Amino acid sequence: MRNSAYLLILFFLIACSGEQGIEISTTEIDAYVSDKMGESQIFDVSQGLRFSRENETYEVVRYMQNDTVVLYMETDVTKDEQIIRQTFFKEGVPVYVDEFIASNINEIPFTQRKIYLDGLNIIESYEKSAFAEMDLEGIDYEKANADISEFDFARPDSALQQKGDFEMSFEEFIIIDPQTYLILENNESKYDVALFVSEEHPVLTQLFANPDDNKGRTIFVTHQFVLMNGIERMLFIEGEFIDD
């Protein structure tokens, strides 16, 4: 995945010099997306942490085939809007974005966009809007303007890899008897996560024994979403100090 992230960065550096992306048409993109959405497709699926900060949550699901990213599904919720974005990749670069926006501040609250790319540039973009979500299906798309600077295609990989804004460090334990939560945060981006602790683990034992000495240490964690008493929680599974 690090090689994939490097490839993305390289492509966007090239974009700044005005060079072209891959040769692909909107018809070819539609065919590719339709194929990947077929019921016969099998993916390796990874779900990232649910990151929170003031008035915002962000999470990513990644779909891969043969160690290659096919699709990122991002859910980004703020006090003003909810965005569900599906970004399809081909040959290591983004070629299609399907975006659903539910706004709390726009006069017409529901918008759906579809954007075609060659990996570096937007080829075509379309959108439709409605007062009710259920009405979107019956409305035709119209051509619209979109700028590639609106998108951060490296962001979902950073979230999954817990890098950059999503690098997590130990902050504290919160105990609400009988429940215990491991709190991790990023002091710069202000994102944090709260993981439910159900079993002992060497990392947790070390943190419990010396919380002050370990505060601020970067930890990579794995997790699982579970339903507990009707509430979805992030369950701590594994963890490691990445400076060890």
N, C-alpha and C positions, 0 to 999 in steps of 0.2 A: 504493500500500500504506500510505503514511503516513495517508491519509484513512481507510482501513479500521481502522487501529490507533486513530485518534482516535475513530471511531465506537464501537469496543469500549469504550474508556475512558468515553465519554459514557454508554453503556448501563449500565455498572456503577455509575457515580455516581448515575444515576437509581434503580438497584436499591436503593441505600442509603436512598432516601426512601420505599421501600415501594411504588412504582408497578409496574404489570404490564408484562410483555413483549409479544411479538407473540401474536396469537390463532392457536393451532395445537394440534391434538390429537395424541395418540400414534399414532392410525391414519394421520393425515396425515404424521407424521414417518416412520413405517415405509414409507409409499408413496414419500416423497421419497428416503429412503436407498436403497431397493430400486432406484429409477430411476437414481440416481447410480452405483450399483454395477453397472449393466448393461454388457454387453460393447460396446454401441454408443457409449458415452460417450467423448468425446475430451477430454483435459486437457492443460493446460500444467503440466509437473511441474518443481519446483525442489527440489534436495536441499541442505540446509544442511551446514555443517561438523560434524565429529564433535568435540564439546568434551569435554575430560577434566579431572578433578580427582581428588583422593585417593579411591580406591574408587568412582568414578562416571564414566560416560560418558553423554552426552546428544546426540541428533541428531533432526532434523526433516525430513520430506518434505512439501511443500505441493502440493496439486492445485487448479488454478484453471480457470475457464471465463469467458470474456468479462471478463478482468481482475478477477474476483471469486473470493474463496476459497470453495471447496466443502468441502475436507477438509484437515486437518493430521494427519499420522501421526507420533507422537512415540515414540521408544524411549529409555527412561531406565533405566540399569542401575547398581545399587549393590551393595555387598557383601551386602546383605540380600535384595534382590529385583530382578526385572526387570519393568518395566511397558511394555506396548505399548498405546498409547492412540490411537484414531481419533476425532477430533472433527469432526462435520459441521456446516457453517454454512449458514444460509438467511437471506436478507435481511440479511446482514452480522453475524448473531449466532449463537451456538452453539445447536443444537437436539437434538443426539444425540451421546452418548459411548459408544463400545464399548471396553471396557478388559479386557486380559488381564494377570493378575498371576501371576508364578511366584516364590514366596517360599522363602527358605532358612531362615526362622525360624518360620513358622506351622505348626501341627500338621497342617493340611490345606493343602498347598503351592500348589495351583492354583485360581485364582478367575477367573471372567469376570463382568463387570458390563455392564449396559446402562442408560443413564440418559437420560431424556427431559427437555428443557428448553424454555422459551419465550424463551430468550435472557437472561433475568434470574433465573429461578427454576427449580427442579427440579419437574417435573410428576409423574413417577413414576420409580422406580428398581428394578432387579431384579438378582439375582446368583445364581450357582451355584458350588459348589466341589467339588473331587475330589482324591483322593490321586494320581491319574495323569492327565496332560494328555489322553490319548486318551479318558478316561472322560467328559470334559466334554460331548462331543457328545450323549451319551445321557441327560443329566440335564436336567430341566426347571428353568427359572428360577423363583425365588421372590421375592416382594416384599421389598425391603430398604430400609434408610435410607441416604441420602447427603446430604451438605451441600455447597452450591455453593462454600463456602470451601475445599474440597479442591482446587479446580481454579484454575489460573492460565491463562486463555484467551489472554492477551497474550504469554505466554512463547514459544510457537513463532515468532511473528512477530518478537520481539526477537532470537531466535537466527538467523533467516534474514537479518535486517537488520544483524546484528552490533552490536546496541545494548544498553545497560544492562549486565547481567551478562555479556553476550557480546561486548562491545566489546573488540577485541583490539589489543594494543600490542606493538611489537617488543621481544623479550628477547635473543635470541642466535641464532647458527647452531651447529648440532651437526654435526660432520664425522666420519663413520665411513667412512673411505676404502674404496670410491670414492663413497659416498653422502653427500649433504648435505641437512640438514633445516633449514627456517626455523621457529623457535620463537616463537610469539606467546602472550601471556597477558593475563589481567585480574587485577591485583593485589588487587582487592577481593573478587571472587567466587571467585578462585583457579582459574577455568577456564583451560585452555591448549589449543593445537593445535600439531601438528607436521606441517608440509607438506614433502613430498619435492620437492626442487629438481632439475629436469632440464635447463633451458635458461636462458640469460641473459635478464634483464629489467631495464629502467632502475631500478626500485625496488630490486631485488636488488643491482645494481651499486652504488647509493648506500649501501645498508646494509653491504655488504662493505667499501667504502672507508672508512666512518666509523661503525663499530658503536657506539662509546661515545657519540658525539654524537647518534645516532639512537635510542638505547635509550629506551623509554618512549613513542615516537611512535605514535599510533593509525593503524592500517592496515586498510583494508577489502580483503579478498582474495576472489578467485573460485578455484574448485578443481574437480577432477574425481577421482572415485574410480577407481583402476585396480588391476588385479591384477598384481603383480610377484613372480615366483618363488613363486606360490601365496599371497602375502600381499597383502591389500587395503591400499592406501596412499592418502593424500590428496595429490594432485599439485597443486603450485602452478601456476596458470594466469596470473592477472593480480593486480596489487595497486596500490593508490594510498594516499598519505597523505591522510587526510581533513581535515587542518589546512592543506593547500595551497590 
